[in-house]
Amino acid sequence: MKIQQIRNATLRITYAGKLFITDPMLSPKHAIESFADVSRNPVVDLPFTPEKVLEGIEMVIVSHVHKDHFDQAAEDLIPKDILMFCQPCDQEILTKKGFQSVEAIDRSVVWRKVTITRTSGKHGMGAICKEMGDVSGFIFKADDEPTVYWTGDTIWCDEVQETMENVKPDIIITHSAGAKLPGSDAIIMDAEQTLAVCRAASPEAIVVATHMEALDHVTVSRAGLRAVAEKERIPSSRLFIPADGEMLDIDKKF
C-alpha cells in the first residue's frame, strides 16, 4: 500500500493494487475565498499539475462536499464517467454536477475486492457542528492489506473512539490542522486530539496526519504537531506527517 500526500485532504492511495484519490481540491493557489479572513485559499499550490494528480486514478472518494474537499477545479477536471463514492446526502449534489457514476455508501460496499465502510464523526461541537453538516470517514479492508481508517473532517469524539476500539485499524489517516472558523473551536482534530488517536491506536498501528498547511483557517502546523508529539514521546515511526507530494510506502511496515 502507498499513500501520497497531495495537498490538504487530497491523497493518492494505492490499495490492493487499485489507485484512487480522496477529497480532490485541485484549484490553484488563492482561487477560493477566505474561510477566516486571513487569505484566499488554498494558501499553497499543488505539488504537481492537476493532470498529474489525476493520472491513472480508478475511483474518487469524497468525504463531504465542502469547497476544500471538492472544489470547482475538481468538478471541471475529473472525468464525468469515473466512479465516485460519497456519503448519501452528497449523491444528488455530485450527480447534478454531471458525474454519471456516483454511488452513495450508506453502510459498506465492495469495490474490486476492497470493502469500504462509512463511519461518522463530528465536524466541530455544538452549533458549529450542526452548521457544518454531515461528514463521513471510511474504512478500507482487503485481503493481505492493512486495515485503513480515514477519519475525514472530524474532531476526536465518541464516534471516532468507538471506531478505533471496534475496528482496531492498522493505519489511521487524520485531518489534523485544528481548523477554526471565526468564533468557533476546532472543527477538525488539533495536535492534542491527533495524539489522542495515537494513544487509542494499537501499538503497531501508525497515524498519518493530513489536511495541514493548505488553508487560511488552520491553527496547527506540521512542525507544531511534530513538536507536541516529541514532547509526548510519540515517535515519527508511529506518527507520519507527510509534506505535500511525499509518498509513504506502507508495505515496508506491514
MIDOSE-1310 file (N, C-alpha, C; in nm, 2 decimals, decimal comma, always signed):
residues 254
mkiq	+0,08/-0,12/+0,00/+0,00/+0,00/+0,00/+0,09/+0,12/+0,00; +0,04/+0,23/-0,07/+0,11/+0,35/-0,08/+0,01/+0,47/-0,06; +0,06/+0,57/+0,02/-0,02/+0,69/+0,04/+0,06/+0,81/-0,01; +0,01/+0,89/-0,10/+0,08/+1,01/-0,14/+0,00/+1,13/-0,10
qirn	+0,06/+1,21/-0,01/+0,00/+1,34/+0,03/+0,01/+1,43/-0,09; -0,10/+1,48/-0,14/-0,10/+1,58/-0,24/-0,11/+1,72/-0,18; -0,23/+1,76/-0,13/-0,25/+1,88/-0,06/-0,38/+1,87/+0,02; -0,38/+1,93/+0,14/-0,50/+1,93/+0,22/-0,54/+1,79/+0,24
atlr	-0,66/+1,75/+0,21/-0,71/+1,61/+0,23/-0,70/+1,53/+0,10; -0,64/+1,58/+0,00/-0,63/+1,51/-0,13/-0,51/+1,42/-0,12; -0,54/+1,29/-0,13/-0,44/+1,18/-0,12/-0,45/+1,09/-0,25; -0,34/+1,05/-0,30/-0,34/+0,94/-0,40/-0,31/+0,81/-0,32
itya	-0,40/+0,72/-0,32/-0,38/+0,59/-0,24/-0,38/+0,47/-0,34; -0,28/+0,39/-0,32/-0,27/+0,26/-0,39/-0,30/+0,16/-0,29; -0,41/+0,08/-0,31/-0,45/-0,02/-0,21/-0,50/-0,14/-0,28; -0,45/-0,25/-0,24/-0,49/-0,38/-0,31/-0,47/-0,37/-0,46
gklf	-0,37/-0,30/-0,50/-0,34/-0,28/-0,64/-0,43/-0,18/-0,72; -0,51/-0,11/-0,65/-0,60/-0,01/-0,71/-0,56/+0,13/-0,67; -0,58/+0,22/-0,76/-0,54/+0,36/-0,74/-0,66/+0,45/-0,73; -0,67/+0,52/-0,62/-0,78/+0,62/-0,61/-0,74/+0,74/-0,54
itdp	-0,82/+0,85/-0,54/-0,79/+0,97/-0,47/-0,90/+1,01/-0,38; -0,87/+1,08/-0,27/-0,96/+1,13/-0,17/-0,98/+1,28/-0,19; -1,10/+1,33/-0,16/-1,13/+1,47/-0,14/-1,05/+1,56/-0,24; -1,07/+1,55/-0,36/-0,99/+1,63/-0,46/-1,02/+1,78/-0,45
mlsp	-0,92/+1,86/-0,41/-0,92/+2,00/-0,42/-0,81/+2,04/-0,51; -0,84/+2,08/-0,63/-0,74/+2,09/-0,74/-0,72/+2,23/-0,79; -0,78/+2,33/-0,72/-0,76/+2,47/-0,76/-0,62/+2,52/-0,74; -0,58/+2,62/-0,82/-0,46/+2,69/-0,80/-0,46/+2,77/-0,67
khai	-0,34/+2,81/-0,63/-0,33/+2,90/-0,51/-0,42/+3,02/-0,52; -0,50/+3,05/-0,41/-0,58/+3,17/-0,39/-0,70/+3,17/-0,49; -0,75/+3,06/-0,54/-0,86/+3,06/-0,63/-0,99/+3,05/-0,55; -0,99/+3,02/-0,42/-1,11/+3,01/-0,34/-1,11/+3,12/-0,23
esfa	-1,23/+3,16/-0,19/-1,24/+3,27/-0,10/-1,18/+3,23/+0,04; -1,15/+3,33/+0,12/-1,10/+3,30/+0,25/-1,21/+3,24/+0,34; -1,16/+3,16/+0,44/-1,25/+3,10/+0,54/-1,24/+3,17/+0,67; -1,13/+3,24/+0,69/-1,10/+3,30/+0,82/-1,06/+3,45/+0,81
dvsr	-1,08/+3,51/+0,70/-1,05/+3,65/+0,67/-0,90/+3,67/+0,69; -0,82/+3,57/+0,65/-0,67/+3,58/+0,66/-0,61/+3,58/+0,52; -0,66/+3,49/+0,43/-0,60/+3,48/+0,30/-0,70/+3,41/+0,21; -0,69/+3,43/+0,08/-0,77/+3,34/-0,01/-0,71/+3,20/+0,00
npvv	-0,79/+3,10/-0,04/-0,75/+2,96/-0,04/-0,73/+2,90/-0,18; -0,66/+2,79/-0,18/-0,57/+2,74/-0,09/-0,45/+2,83/-0,08; -0,37/+2,82/+0,03/-0,26/+2,91/+0,06/-0,13/+2,86/-0,01; -0,13/+2,74/-0,06/-0,02/+2,69/-0,14/-0,07/+2,62/-0,27
dlpf	+0,02/+2,61/-0,36/-0,01/+2,55/-0,49/+0,00/+2,39/-0,47; -0,06/+2,32/-0,57/-0,04/+2,18/-0,57/+0,11/+2,15/-0,60; +0,16/+2,03/-0,55/+0,29/+2,00/-0,58/+0,32/+1,95/-0,72; +0,21/+1,91/-0,79/+0,21/+1,87/-0,93/+0,10/+1,93/-1,00
tpek	+0,09/+1,92/-1,13/-0,02/+1,97/-1,21/-0,14/+1,89/-1,17; -0,26/+1,95/-1,19/-0,39/+1,87/-1,16/-0,39/+1,74/-1,25; -0,34/+1,75/-1,37/-0,34/+1,63/-1,46/-0,26/+1,52/-1,40; -0,15/+1,56/-1,34/-0,06/+1,46/-1,28/-0,13/+1,40/-1,16
vleg	-0,20/+1,48/-1,08/-0,27/+1,43/-0,96/-0,37/+1,32/-1,00; -0,44/+1,35/-1,11/-0,55/+1,26/-1,16/-0,50/+1,14/-1,24; -0,38/+1,14/-1,28/-0,33/+1,04/-1,37/-0,34/+0,90/-1,32; -0,41/+0,81/-1,39/-0,42/+0,67/-1,36/-0,53/+0,64/-1,25
iemv	-0,60/+0,74/-1,20/-0,69/+0,70/-1,09/-0,81/+0,62/-1,15; -0,86/+0,53/-1,06/-0,97/+0,44/-1,10/-1,09/+0,47/-1,02; -1,08/+0,56/-0,92/-1,20/+0,59/-0,84/-1,17/+0,72/-0,76; -1,28/+0,79/-0,72/-1,27/+0,91/-0,64/-1,36/+0,88/-0,52
ivsh	-1,31/+0,92/-0,40/-1,40/+0,90/-0,28/-1,40/+1,04/-0,21; -1,52/+1,09/-0,18/-1,54/+1,22/-0,13/-1,60/+1,21/+0,01; -1,53/+1,27/+0,11/-1,59/+1,26/+0,25/-1,71/+1,35/+0,27; -1,70/+1,47/+0,21/-1,81/+1,56/+0,21/-1,78/+1,67/+0,10
vhkd	-1,87/+1,75/+0,07/-1,86/+1,84/-0,05/-1,82/+1,99/-0,01; -1,77/+2,01/+0,10/-1,72/+2,15/+0,13/-1,61/+2,18/+0,03; -1,59/+2,31/+0,00/-1,50/+2,35/-0,11/-1,36/+2,31/-0,09; -1,31/+2,29/+0,03/-1,17/+2,24/+0,05/-1,16/+2,09/+0,04
hfdq	-1,27/+2,02/+0,00/-1,27/+1,88/-0,02/-1,32/+1,84/-0,16; -1,39/+1,92/-0,22/-1,44/+1,90/-0,36/-1,46/+2,04/-0,42; -1,37/+2,09/-0,50/-1,38/+2,23/-0,55/-1,42/+2,24/-0,69; -1,43/+2,36/-0,74/-1,48/+2,38/-0,88/-1,38/+2,32/-0,98
aaed	-1,25/+2,32/-0,95/-1,15/+2,26/-1,04/-1,17/+2,11/-1,04; -1,20/+2,05/-0,93/-1,23/+1,90/-0,93/-1,35/+1,87/-1,02; -1,45/+1,96/-1,01/-1,57/+1,94/-1,09/-1,54/+1,95/-1,24; -1,45/+2,04/-1,27/-1,42/+2,07/-1,41/-1,32/+1,96/-1,47
lipk	-1,23/+1,91/-1,39/-1,12/+1,83/-1,44/-1,14/+1,68/-1,43; -1,21/+1,64/-1,33/-1,23/+1,49/-1,32/-1,33/+1,44/-1,42; -1,29/+1,33/-1,49/-1,38/+1,28/-1,60/-1,52/+1,24/-1,54; -1,62/+1,28/-1,61/-1,75/+1,27/-1,56/-1,80/+1,12/-1,55
dilm	-1,73/+1,03/-1,62/-1,77/+0,89/-1,61/-1,70/+0,81/-1,51; -1,61/+0,87/-1,43/-1,53/+0,80/-1,33/-1,62/+0,76/-1,21; -1,59/+0,65/-1,15/-1,67/+0,60/-1,03/-1,64/+0,69/-0,92; -1,74/+0,74/-0,85/-1,72/+0,83/-0,73/-1,81/+0,78/-0,62
fcqp	-1,74/+0,76/-0,50/-1,81/+0,72/-0,38/-1,83/+0,84/-0,29; -1,94/+0,84/-0,21/-1,97/+0,96/-0,13/-2,06/+0,92/-0,02; -2,09/+1,01/+0,07/-2,20/+0,98/+0,17/-2,33/+1,01/+0,11; -2,44/+0,95/+0,17/-2,57/+0,95/+0,10/-2,62/+1,09/+0,07
cdqe	-2,60/+1,19/+0,16/-2,65/+1,32/+0,14/-2,58/+1,40/+0,03; -2,47/+1,35/-0,02/-2,40/+1,42/-0,13/-2,42/+1,36/-0,26; -2,49/+1,25/-0,27/-2,50/+1,18/-0,40/-2,57/+1,27/-0,50; -2,68/+1,33/-0,47/-2,76/+1,41/-0,56/-2,68/+1,54/-0,60
iltk	-2,60/+1,59/-0,51/-2,52/+1,71/-0,54/-2,42/+1,68/-0,64; -2,35/+1,57/-0,63/-2,25/+1,53/-0,72/-2,31/+1,49/-0,86; -2,42/+1,42/-0,85/-2,49/+1,38/-0,98/-2,53/+1,51/-1,06; -2,58/+1,61/-0,99/-2,62/+1,73/-1,05/-2,50/+1,81/-1,11
kgfq	-2,38/+1,78/-1,07/-2,26/+1,83/-1,13/-2,22/+1,76/-1,26; -2,30/+1,66/-1,29/-2,27/+1,59/-1,42/-2,20/+1,46/-1,41; -2,17/+1,41/-1,29/-2,10/+1,29/-1,27/-2,20/+1,17/-1,29; -2,16/+1,08/-1,37/-2,25/+0,97/-1,42/-2,25/+0,84/-1,33
svea	-2,15/+0,83/-1,25/-2,13/+0,71/-1,17/-2,10/+0,74/-1,03; -2,20/+0,79/-0,96/-2,19/+0,83/-0,82/-2,26/+0,73/-0,73; -2,19/+0,67/-0,64/-2,25/+0,57/-0,56/-2,24/+0,61/-0,41; -2,35/+0,62/-0,34/-2,36/+0,66/-0,20/-2,33/+0,54/-0,12
idrs	-2,24/+0,55/-0,02/-2,22/+0,44/+0,08/-2,30/+0,47/+0,20; -2,40/+0,39/+0,22/-2,48/+0,41/+0,35/-2,40/+0,33/+0,46; -2,38/+0,21/+0,44/-2,30/+0,13/+0,54/-2,17/+0,08/+0,48; -2,17/-0,01/+0,38/-2,05/-0,05/+0,32/-2,08/-0,10/+0,18
vvwr	-1,97/-0,10/+0,10/-1,98/-0,16/-0,04/-1,85/-0,24/-0,06; -1,85/-0,32/-0,16/-1,73/-0,39/-0,20/-1,70/-0,35/-0,34; -1,58/-0,29/-0,36/-1,53/-0,24/-0,49/-1,40/-0,31/-0,52; -1,41/-0,40/-0,63/-1,29/-0,47/-0,67/-1,21/-0,54/-0,56
kvti	-1,29/-0,61/-0,47/-1,24/-0,69/-0,36/-1,19/-0,60/-0,24; -1,22/-0,47/-0,25/-1,19/-0,38/-0,14/-1,32/-0,35/-0,07; -1,34/-0,38/+0,06/-1,46/-0,34/+0,13/-1,44/-0,20/+0,19; -1,53/-0,11/+0,16/-1,53/+0,02/+0,20/-1,65/+0,05/+0,29
trts	-1,62/+0,09/+0,42/-1,73/+0,10/+0,52/-1,73/+0,25/+0,56; -1,85/+0,31/+0,56/-1,86/+0,45/+0,60/-1,87/+0,46/+0,75; -1,80/+0,56/+0,81/-1,81/+0,59/+0,95/-1,86/+0,74/+0,97; -1,90/+0,77/+1,09/-1,94/+0,91/+1,12/-1,85/+0,98/+1,21
gkhg	-1,87/+1,11/+1,23/-1,79/+1,19/+1,31/-1,86/+1,32/+1,34; -1,79/+1,41/+1,40/-1,84/+1,54/+1,43/-1,75/+1,65/+1,38; -1,80/+1,74/+1,29/-1,73/+1,85/+1,23/-1,73/+1,97/+1,32; -1,68/+1,95/+1,44/-1,69/+2,05/+1,55/-1,79/+2,01/+1,65
mgai	-1,81/+2,11/+1,75/-1,90/+2,08/+1,86/-2,01/+2,19/+1,86; -2,13/+2,15/+1,92/-2,24/+2,24/+1,94/-2,30/+2,29/+1,81; -2,32/+2,42/+1,81/-2,39/+2,49/+1,69/-2,31/+2,48/+1,57; -2,18/+2,49/+1,58/-2,10/+2,49/+1,46/-2,10/+2,35/+1,39
ckem	-2,12/+2,24/+1,47/-2,13/+2,11/+1,41/-2,25/+2,10/+1,33; -2,36/+2,15/+1,38/-2,49/+2,15/+1,30/-2,47/+2,23/+1,17; -2,41/+2,34/+1,18/-2,39/+2,43/+1,07/-2,30/+2,36/+0,96; -2,20/+2,29/+1,00/-2,11/+2,23/+0,91/-2,17/+2,11/+0,84
gdvs	-2,27/+2,05/+0,89/-2,34/+1,94/+0,82/-2,28/+1,81/+0,84; -2,33/+1,71/+0,77/-2,29/+1,57/+0,78/-2,15/+1,56/+0,72; -2,07/+1,48/+0,79/-1,93/+1,44/+0,73/-1,92/+1,29/+0,76; -1,83/+1,23/+0,68/-1,81/+1,09/+0,69/-1,66/+1,06/+0,68
gfif	-1,62/+0,94/+0,74/-1,49/+0,88/+0,72/-1,52/+0,75/+0,66; -1,41/+0,68/+0,63/-1,42/+0,55/+0,56/-1,31/+0,45/+0,61; -1,35/+0,32/+0,62/-1,26/+0,22/+0,65/-1,24/+0,13/+0,52; -1,12/+0,10/+0,50/-1,08/+0,02/+0,38/-1,02/-0,12/+0,43
kadd	-1,08/-0,23/+0,38/-1,03/-0,36/+0,41/-1,01/-0,44/+0,28; -0,90/-0,52/+0,28/-0,88/-0,62/+0,17/-0,79/-0,72/+0,22; -0,79/-0,84/+0,15/-0,70/-0,95/+0,18/-0,56/-0,90/+0,17; -0,47/-0,94/+0,26/-0,33/-0,91/+0,25/-0,30/-0,76/+0,25
eptv	-0,38/-0,68/+0,31/-0,36/-0,54/+0,32/-0,39/-0,49/+0,46; -0,32/-0,39/+0,51/-0,36/-0,33/+0,64/-0,50/-0,27/+0,64; -0,56/-0,27/+0,75/-0,69/-0,21/+0,76/-0,67/-0,06/+0,78; -0,74/+0,02/+0,70/-0,71/+0,17/+0,70/-0,84/+0,24/+0,74
ywtg	-0,83/+0,33/+0,84/-0,94/+0,41/+0,88/-0,90/+0,56/+0,85; -0,97/+0,61/+0,75/-0,96/+0,76/+0,71/-1,07/+0,83/+0,79; -1,04/+0,91/+0,89/-1,14/+0,97/+0,98/-1,23/+1,07/+0,91; -1,17/+1,14/+0,80/-1,25/+1,25/+0,75/-1,24/+1,38/+0,84
dtiw	-1,33/+1,47/+0,80/-1,33/+1,60/+0,88/-1,40/+1,58/+1,01; -1,33/+1,54/+1,11/-1,39/+1,52/+1,24/-1,30/+1,56/+1,35; -1,35/+1,60/+1,47/-1,27/+1,61/+1,59/-1,27/+1,48/+1,65; -1,18/+1,47/+1,76/-1,18/+1,34/+1,84/-1,32/+1,34/+1,92
cdev	-1,39/+1,24/+1,90/-1,53/+1,23/+1,96/-1,56/+1,08/+1,98; -1,68/+1,06/+2,04/-1,72/+0,92/+2,07/-1,72/+0,83/+1,95; -1,77/+0,89/+1,84/-1,78/+0,81/+1,71/-1,64/+0,76/+1,67; -1,54/+0,85/+1,68/-1,40/+0,81/+1,64/-1,35/+0,71/+1,73
qetm	-1,36/+0,73/+1,86/-1,31/+0,64/+1,96/-1,37/+0,50/+1,95; -1,50/+0,50/+1,93/-1,57/+0,37/+1,91/-1,52/+0,29/+1,78; -1,50/+0,37/+1,68/-1,44/+0,31/+1,56/-1,31/+0,25/+1,58; -1,22/+0,32/+1,65/-1,09/+0,28/+1,69/-1,10/+0,15/+1,77
envk	-1,19/+0,15/+1,87/-1,20/+0,03/+1,95/-1,25/-0,09/+1,88; -1,35/-0,07/+1,79/-1,42/-0,18/+1,73/-1,34/-0,24/+1,61; -1,27/-0,15/+1,53/-1,21/-0,19/+1,41/-1,06/-0,22/+1,43; -1,00/-0,16/+1,53/-0,85/-0,17/+1,55/-0,77/-0,16/+1,42
pdii	-0,78/-0,04/+1,36/-0,72/-0,02/+1,23/-0,56/-0,02/+1,24; -0,50/-0,07/+1,13/-0,35/-0,06/+1,13/-0,30/+0,07/+1,09; -0,38/+0,15/+1,01/-0,34/+0,28/+0,96/-0,46/+0,37/+0,99; -0,43/+0,49/+1,05/-0,54/+0,59/+1,07/-0,49/+0,72/+1,01
iths	-0,57/+0,76/+0,91/-0,55/+0,89/+0,84/-0,63/+1,00/+0,91; -0,57/+1,10/+0,97/-0,64/+1,20/+1,04/-0,63/+1,34/+0,97; -0,73/+1,42/+0,99/-0,73/+1,56/+0,95/-0,69/+1,64/+1,07; -0,57/+1,70/+1,07/-0,51/+1,73/+1,20/-0,46/+1,88/+1,21
agak	-0,52/+1,97/+1,13/-0,47/+2,11/+1,13/-0,54/+2,20/+1,23; -0,63/+2,14/+1,31/-0,70/+2,23/+1,41/-0,77/+2,34/+1,35; -0,84/+2,33/+1,23/-0,90/+2,44/+1,16/-1,01/+2,50/+1,25; -1,02/+2,63/+1,25/-1,12/+2,70/+1,32/-1,18/+2,81/+1,23
lpgs	-1,31/+2,83/+1,24/-1,38/+2,94/+1,18/-1,39/+3,05/+1,28; -1,41/+3,17/+1,23/-1,42/+3,29/+1,32/-1,53/+3,26/+1,43; -1,48/+3,26/+1,56/-1,57/+3,24/+1,67/-1,59/+3,10/+1,71; -1,53/+3,00/+1,64/-1,55/+2,86/+1,67/-1,43/+2,80/+1,74
daii	-1,46/+2,69/+1,80/-1,35/+2,60/+1,84/-1,31/+2,52/+1,72; -1,21/+2,42/+1,74/-1,16/+2,34/+1,63/-1,28/+2,26/+1,57; -1,27/+2,26/+1,43/-1,38/+2,18/+1,36/-1,32/+2,05/+1,30; -1,19/+2,04/+1,31/-1,12/+1,91/+1,29/-1,01/+1,89/+1,40
mdae	-0,95/+1,78/+1,40/-0,86/+1,75/+1,50/-0,74/+1,85/+1,51; -0,70/+1,89/+1,63/-0,58/+1,97/+1,65/-0,47/+1,87/+1,70; -0,36/+1,93/+1,75/-0,25/+1,84/+1,78/-0,28/+1,75/+1,90; -0,35/+1,80/+2,00/-0,38/+1,71/+2,12/-0,48/+1,60/+2,08
qtla	-0,57/+1,63/+1,99/-0,67/+1,53/+1,95/-0,60/+1,43/+1,86; -0,51/+1,47/+1,78/-0,43/+1,37/+1,70/-0,35/+1,28/+1,79; -0,29/+1,33/+1,90/-0,22/+1,25/+1,99/-0,32/+1,15/+2,06; -0,44/+1,19/+2,08/-0,54/+1,10/+2,14/-0,56/+0,98/+2,05
vcra	-0,56/+1,01/+1,92/-0,58/+0,90/+1,82/-0,45/+0,80/+1,83; -0,34/+0,86/+1,84/-0,22/+0,78/+1,86/-0,22/+0,69/+1,98; -0,27/+0,75/+2,09/-0,28/+0,67/+2,22/-0,38/+0,56/+2,21; -0,49/+0,59/+2,14/-0,60/+0,49/+2,12/-0,57/+0,38/+2,03
aspe	-0,47/+0,40/+1,94/-0,44/+0,30/+1,84/-0,36/+0,19/+1,90; -0,36/+0,08/+1,83/-0,28/-0,04/+1,88/-0,13/+0,00/+1,87; -0,05/-0,07/+1,95/+0,09/-0,03/+1,95/+0,16/-0,04/+1,81; +0,12/-0,13/+1,72/+0,18/-0,14/+1,59/+0,12/-0,05/+1,49
aivv	+0,01/+0,02/+1,52/-0,06/+0,10/+1,42/+0,02/+0,23/+1,39; -0,01/+0,29/+1,28/+0,05/+0,42/+1,25/-0,06/+0,52/+1,22; -0,03/+0,64/+1,25/-0,12/+0,75/+1,22/-0,06/+0,84/+1,11; -0,13/+0,88/+1,01/-0,09/+0,97/+0,91/-0,17/+1,10/+0,92
athm	-0,10/+1,21/+0,95/-0,17/+1,33/+0,97/-0,17/+1,42/+0,84; -0,29/+1,45/+0,80/-0,31/+1,52/+0,67/-0,39/+1,65/+0,70; -0,44/+1,71/+0,59/-0,52/+1,83/+0,59/-0,44/+1,94/+0,67; -0,32/+1,96/+0,63/-0,23/+2,06/+0,70/-0,17/+2,16/+0,61
eald	-0,16/+2,28/+0,66/-0,08/+2,39/+0,59/-0,13/+2,42/+0,45; -0,26/+2,41/+0,43/-0,32/+2,44/+0,30/-0,42/+2,55/+0,29; -0,48/+2,58/+0,41/-0,59/+2,67/+0,42/-0,57/+2,78/+0,52; -0,65/+2,89/+0,51/-0,62/+3,01/+0,60/-0,69/+2,99/+0,73
hvtv	-0,77/+2,89/+0,76/-0,83/+2,87/+0,89/-0,76/+2,77/+0,98; -0,65/+2,71/+0,93/-0,58/+2,61/+1,01/-0,50/+2,68/+1,13; -0,48/+2,60/+1,24/-0,41/+2,66/+1,35/-0,29/+2,57/+1,39; -0,27/+2,45/+1,33/-0,16/+2,36/+1,37/-0,08/+2,34/+1,25
srag	+0,05/+2,37/+1,26/+0,15/+2,34/+1,15/+0,21/+2,20/+1,16; +0,27/+2,16/+1,06/+0,34/+2,03/+1,07/+0,45/+2,03/+1,18; +0,53/+2,13/+1,18/+0,63/+2,14/+1,28/+0,57/+2,15/+1,42; +0,46/+2,22/+1,43/+0,39/+2,23/+1,56/+0,34/+2,09/+1,61
lrav	+0,28/+2,02/+1,52/+0,24/+1,89/+1,56/+0,35/+1,79/+1,59; +0,46/+1,80/+1,52/+0,57/+1,72/+1,55/+0,63/+1,75/+1,68; +0,64/+1,88/+1,72/+0,69/+1,92/+1,85/+0,61/+1,87/+1,96; +0,48/+1,87/+1,95/+0,39/+1,82/+2,05/+0,41/+1,67/+2,06
aeke	+0,42/+1,60/+1,95/+0,43/+1,46/+1,95/+0,57/+1,42/+2,02; +0,67/+1,49/+1,99/+0,80/+1,46/+2,05/+0,80/+1,48/+2,20; +0,73/+1,59/+2,24/+0,71/+1,62/+2,39/+0,64/+1,50/+2,46; +0,55/+1,44/+2,39/+0,47/+1,33/+2,44/+0,54/+1,19/+2,41
rips	+0,65/+1,19/+2,35/+0,73/+1,07/+2,32/+0,66/+0,98/+2,22; +0,59/+1,04/+2,13/+0,53/+0,96/+2,02/+0,63/+0,98/+1,90; +0,69/+0,87/+1,86/+0,80/+0,88/+1,76/+0,74/+0,90/+1,62; +0,83/+0,94/+1,52/+0,79/+0,96/+1,39/+0,75/+0,83/+1,32
srlf	+0,80/+0,71/+1,38/+0,76/+0,58/+1,32/+0,62/+0,55/+1,35; +0,55/+0,62/+1,44/+0,41/+0,60/+1,47/+0,32/+0,71/+1,42; +0,38/+0,83/+1,40/+0,30/+0,94/+1,36/+0,37/+1,00/+1,24; +0,32/+0,98/+1,12/+0,37/+1,03/+0,99/+0,30/+1,17/+0,97
ipad	+0,38/+1,27/+0,93/+0,33/+1,40/+0,90/+0,38/+1,44/+0,76; +0,33/+1,38/+0,65/+0,39/+1,39/+0,52/+0,38/+1,54/+0,46; +0,48/+1,58/+0,39/+0,48/+1,70/+0,32/+0,40/+1,68/+0,19; +0,36/+1,79/+0,13/+0,28/+1,78/+0,01/+0,37/+1,72/-0,10
geml	+0,32/+1,62/-0,17/+0,40/+1,55/-0,27/+0,47/+1,43/-0,22; +0,48/+1,41/-0,08/+0,55/+1,30/-0,03/+0,48/+1,17/-0,04; +0,55/+1,06/-0,07/+0,49/+0,93/-0,08/+0,53/+0,84/+0,04; +0,43/+0,78/+0,10/+0,46/+0,68/+0,21/+0,44/+0,54/+0,16
didk	+0,54/+0,46/+0,17/+0,53/+0,32/+0,13/+0,50/+0,24/+0,25; +0,37/+0,21/+0,27/+0,32/+0,14/+0,39/+0,36/+0,00/+0,39; +0,38/-0,06/+0,27/+0,41/-0,20/+0,25/+0,54/-0,24/+0,33; +0,63/-0,14/+0,35/+0,76/-0,17/+0,41/+0,74/-0,19/+0,56
kf	+0,62/-0,15/+0,62/+0,60/-0,17/+0,76/+0,51/-0,29/+0,78; +0,41/-0,32/+0,69/+0,32/-0,43/+0,72/+0,36/-0,55/+0,63
